Amino acid sequence: MELFASPMACSLASHIAVIEAGLPVKVRFIDNKKTDDGGDYYKISANGYVPALRLDDGLVLNEGPSVLQYLADRKPEAGLAPAWGTRERYELIDALNYLSTEVHKRVFYNIFAATVPAEAREAAKAQLAPTLDAIAKRLGGRQTLVGETFTVADAYLVTLLNWSVFLKADLANWPTLQAYHQRHLKRPSVAQAMGVEMAERKRRAA
């Protein structure tokens, strides 16, 4: 399998999942819609965004929640997703959909996308604090977003909290989120994936 990613983008969550599960997945970074071998990324991802997971049979999954769950299900013993049919699995789906639509798409996309009008960008920025309020309420006093162990939902949330910090949101205003973020940044899979991706960003900037 091949995971197409962009350094420190939403695909970081999938990169974390790959490492956490110990899966034989090659991570390939794209740059300006080109693959690492100079190919046209649109031939892999019709929408041109990440993550994209190309399976061994050629099928491409191109949405974060589906990629994350597919990776988790390849190594059930890693505990990255509850078993299908359980209540907890539907809680995971609920969390992933919330993060991908209400948080990622509605807030962060509108802040970061160059094509978004200035008025919409400012409106999205104004929603960042209320969104962090909602996430903190959803997390409550728990150490993980779903159940009692680290799942792909946590990999996604860590990624989104990284963006919050980049936008100068002071997570000290949300003590539970700050503690959650700092704790999971120390997780080996998170630290390894972020180290690789930050190194790729520095390489490009050199």
C-alpha positions in Angstrom: 0.0 0.0 0.0 1.0 3.6 -0.6 -0.1 6.6 1.5 0.0 9.9 -0.3 0.5 12.7 2.1 1.5 16.4 2.5 3.7 17.3 5.5 1.7 18.3 8.5 -1.6 18.3 6.6 -4.6 16.2 7.6 -2.8 13.2 6.2 -0.6 13.3 9.3 -3.4 11.4 11.1 -3.1 8.5 8.6 0.7 8.6 8.8 0.4 8.2 12.6 -2.0 5.3 12.1 0.4 3.5 9.8 3.2 3.7 12.3 1.0 2.9 15.3 -0.2 -0.3 13.6 3.2 -1.2 12.2 1.7 -1.6 8.7 3.9 -2.1 5.6 2.8 1.2 3.9 5.0 3.4 1.9 4.4 7.1 2.7 4.9 9.3 -0.4 4.8 13.1 0.0 3.3 15.2 -2.7 4.3 18.7 -3.6 2.3 21.2 -5.8 0.1 18.3 -7.0 3.1 16.3 -8.0 4.2 12.9 -6.6 7.6 12.3 -5.3 8.6 10.8 -8.7 7.2 13.8 -10.6 3.9 12.2 -11.6 0.6 14.0 -11.8 -1.2 13.6 -8.4 -4.6 14.2 -10.0 -4.2 10.8 -11.7 -4.2 9.3 -8.3 -6.6 11.7 -6.5 -9.2 13.2 -8.7 -9.8 16.0 -6.2 -6.1 16.5 -5.6 -6.2 16.4 -1.9 -4.7 14.2 0.8 -4.8 11.6 2.2 -5.0 9.1 -0.6 -4.4 5.4 0.2 -3.6 3.3 -2.8 -4.2 -0.4 -2.1 -2.2 -3.2 -3.6 -5.1 -3.9 -6.1 -5.0 -0.3 -7.3 -8.1 0.9 -5.5 -7.7 4.4 -4.0 -9.4 5.6 -0.9 -9.3 9.4 -0.7 -11.3 10.5 2.4 -9.7 10.8 5.8 -12.3 8.8 7.8 -12.3 5.9 5.3 -8.5 5.8 5.1 -8.1 5.9 8.8 -10.6 3.1 9.4 -9.2 1.0 6.6 -5.7 1.2 8.2 -7.1 0.5 11.6 -8.9 -2.6 10.4 -5.8 -4.0 8.8 -4.3 -4.5 12.3 -7.3 -5.0 14.7 -4.9 -6.1 17.5 -3.5 -2.5 17.5 -6.8 -1.3 18.9 -7.0 1.7 16.6 -10.7 1.2 16.0 -13.3 -0.8 17.9 -14.7 -3.9 16.3 -17.5 -3.5 13.7 -21.0 -3.9 15.1 -20.1 -2.6 18.6 -21.5 0.6 20.0 -18.0 2.0 20.3 -17.4 1.6 16.5 -20.3 3.9 15.8 -18.9 6.4 18.4 -15.7 6.3 16.4 -17.5 7.0 13.1 -19.4 9.8 14.8 -16.2 11.4 16.1 -14.4 11.0 12.7 -17.3 12.6 10.8 -17.6 15.4 13.3 -13.8 16.1 13.1 -13.8 15.9 9.3 -16.9 18.0 8.6 -17.6 20.4 11.4 -14.0 21.0 12.5 -11.7 20.3 9.5 -13.9 21.4 6.6 -16.1 24.1 8.2 -13.4 25.8 10.2 -9.8 25.0 9.2 -10.4 24.6 5.5 -12.0 28.0 5.4 -9.1 29.5 7.3 -6.3 28.0 5.3 -7.6 27.7 1.7 -6.3 30.4 -0.6 -9.5 30.4 -2.6 -11.8 31.3 0.3 -13.0 34.9 0.3 -11.7 37.1 3.1 -15.1 37.5 4.7 -15.6 33.7 4.9 -12.0 33.3 6.3 -12.7 35.8 9.0 -15.9 34.1 9.9 -14.1 30.8 10.2 -11.5 32.3 12.4 -14.2 33.6 14.7 -15.5 30.0 15.0 -12.2 28.5 16.2 -12.7 29.3 19.9 -16.3 28.0 20.0 -15.2 24.9 18.1 -12.4 24.2 20.7 -15.1 24.7 23.4 -17.2 22.0 21.7 -14.3 19.6 21.4 -13.3 20.1 25.0 -16.9 19.4 26.0 -16.9 16.3 23.8 -13.6 15.0 25.3 -14.7 15.7 28.9 -12.2 14.4 31.4 -11.2 11.4 29.3 -7.7 10.9 28.0 -8.9 9.6 24.6 -11.7 10.7 22.3 -13.4 7.3 22.0 -13.2 4.6 24.6 -10.2 4.2 26.8 -7.4 3.6 24.3 -5.8 5.6 21.5 -7.7 5.3 18.3 -7.5 6.9 14.8 -9.9 9.6 16.1 -7.1 10.7 18.5 -4.6 10.7 15.6 -7.0 13.1 13.8 -7.6 15.3 16.8 -3.9 15.7 17.5 -3.5 16.9 14.0 -6.3 19.4 14.3 -4.9 20.7 17.6 -1.5 21.2 15.9 -3.3 23.5 13.5 -4.9 25.4 16.4 -1.5 26.0 17.9 -0.2 27.2 14.6 -3.1 29.7 14.5 -2.0 31.0 17.9 -4.9 29.6 19.8 -3.7 29.4 23.4 -4.8 25.9 24.5 -4.2 27.0 28.1 -7.7 28.4 27.8 -8.9 24.8 27.4 -6.9 22.9 30.0 -8.2 19.5 29.1 -7.3 20.0 25.4 -3.9 21.3 26.3 -3.2 18.3 28.6 -4.6 15.9 25.9 -2.4 17.5 23.2 0.8 17.5 25.2 0.2 13.9 26.3 -0.3 12.6 22.8 2.5 14.6 21.3 4.8 12.3 23.4 3.3 9.2 22.0 6.0 7.4 19.9 3.9 7.1 16.8 2.9 10.7 16.9 6.4 11.9 17.6 7.9 9.8 14.8 5.4 10.8 12.2 5.7 14.5 13.1 9.5 14.2 13.0 9.5 12.8 9.5 7.0 15.4 8.3 8.7 18.4 9.9 12.0 17.2 8.3 10.3 17.1 4.9 9.0 20.6 5.4 12.5 21.8 6.3 14.0 20.1 3.3 11.6 21.9 1.0 12.3 25.2 2.6 16.1 24.9 2.3 
